[in-house]
Amino acid sequence: MSALFSAQPLAEGSTHAHTGAWVTSVIRARIAEGQLLPGAKLSELALSEALGVSRNTLREAFTVLDHELIITRIPNRGVFVASPGVAGVKEIYGVRRMIEPAAVLWGKQLNVAALADVVVDARAALADGDIAAMADANQRFHEELVRATGSERLQELMTRVLAQMRLVFHAMSDAPDFHSHYVELNGTLVTLLQDNKREEAAHALRIYLDRAEAELLEHLEQEN
């Protein structure tokens, strides 16, 4: 686990509150990047040593992440990376439907070239049959969409949502087509945005999100 948390400890003089926020962001980012998988146990001792913070500070971070539904505390067993179910998927996509189409429609800092670069990477991953890389590219694509808003608060919210999405995507590891057909759907969005067809792109994205949610829910319901 230490290798996953090789980030440098905060410089001396940082406040306790800032340290807690930093620890929260580091753990959240590792989950969003797919380095910590659903069900993984998070050791207080190992994490506090790896990050160079006290166990009390780590517990503060766990409290925040627990409220974000990214981790789960199980009495007498410990802290684990969460495994979102049906209710979690519905909540995630409810948030995404509110934020992402609006970013496409009105975002003043929309970087279409950056989105196109992500699609290039995704197509390369598709050609290689690399499911993990396709999932990575998809995460980056949607993160870039929300960056168009120029809002730090919305970007922070999207980071939380993407961390939850990564946990959901893990449930689809046995369904490679789930990731592959979204490569070209992202490509279609880029084409529309390159032609400055924002309204059409926002509409296409809403349909896209509805489809993804339906696929995930069907898969989860079949597993239960």
Secondary structure, DSSP 8 states (H G I E B T S, - for coil): -GGGG-S----TT--HHHHHHHHHHHHHHHHHTTSS-TT-EE-HHHHHHHHT--HHHHHHHHHHHHHTTSEEEETTTEEEE----HHHHHHHHHHHHHHHHHHHHH-TT--HHHHHHHHHHHHHHHHHT-HHHHHHHHHHHHHHHHHTT--HHHHHHHHHHHHHHHHHHHTTTT-THHHHHHHHHHHHHHHHHHTT-HHHHHHHHHHHHHHHHHHHHHHHHHH-
